[in-house]
């Protein structure tokens, strides 16, 4: 059986500018309304995702809204409030209860020794 050579009919050179598809540009500002996933506002934060998660758990960053098992969003208004003054921000509804409520309610009673 003879080998066949496949020849492409497209040109190899660069495409003309009108044919190029450029991705949409990212906005340089965070909109004032809406809900945003972490990747959408991460560029405005000076720290990592893990640091953000820890701040949220401590109540020092806005609490997320769970839209489902794999979708978490944050309201734009709360993000703007945080970004204006990150050092003094206090979440309105923290993810964790206050420290006093997390311990045991009563200490365990000591077992009495039977003699």
N, C-alpha and C positions, 0 to 999 in steps of 0.2 A: 504494500500500500504506500502511496506517495505521501510525503509530508506536505501539509498546506501551510502557507504563511498568511497570517492575518494582517491586513494593512488597515490602519486607522485613516479615516477620511478627514479627521479634524486637524486643524493647524497646530503646530507646536508652540508658536510664539505667544506673547502676552495678549490678553483680551483687550479690546478697546474699552475706554473708560465707561461708556454707556452700558456695557454688558456686565461690569463688575458689580457684585452684590456686597455692600458693606453692612456690617451688623449695626443695629440701632445704637446710638450713643447713649451712655449711661448719664442720667441727670447728675449735675454737680450739687444739687440741693435735695434735701429730703422733703417730699410734699407734706403739706400741713394736715391732710386728711387721708384716711385709709388705714389698712392693716398691712403690715410688712413682715415677711419672713426674715430670719437672721441674715441670710446672704444679701438681702436687699439693703440693709442698713449697716452691715459690718464695716464698710469703707469709712463710715463716720466715727468709728470707735478706735481709740488708741491702744486697745488690748485684744487679746484672743477670745475665742468663743468660750473656752473653759473659764476664763476670768469673768466673762459676762454671766455664765451660768452660776458661778459662785455668788456674784453680786445679787442676782435674782433671788437665790435661795436665802440670802441674808436680809432681803428686803431693801437693798440699796440700789436696785434697778427695777424698772417696771415689770410687773408680773405678766406672764404671757397668757394668751387666750388659747386654749386647746380646741382646735377645730375638728379633731379626730385623733386616731391613734398615731398618725405620722405627720400631722400638720399643726404647727405652732406659730402663732402670729402675735405681734405687738401693735397696739394702737399708736398711730402717728403722734397724737397729742401728748401721750405719755413719754414717747421717745424724745420729742422736742423739749419737754420739761426736764428730762434727765440730761440731755446734751447741753442745756443752758447752764446748769450747775451740778455737775456729776458728784462733787464732793459732799454736797449738802442734800442730795436727793433722798427722800424717804418714800417708799412705795405705799400707796393707799391701802392695798390689799396684798399683804405678804403671802408668799407661798407656804411658809412654815409657821406654826403657832409659836407664841412667845416661849422663852426658855423654861419658865416655871411649869408650864403645862406638859412638857415633854418627858419629865421624870416619872417615877413610879408614884402612884397615889398614896400608898401606905407601905411602910417597910415590912418585910416578912417577919412573922412572929417566930421566935426561936422555939425549936422543938424542946419540950421538957423531957428530961431523961427519966426513964422509969427505973426505979430502984427496987 
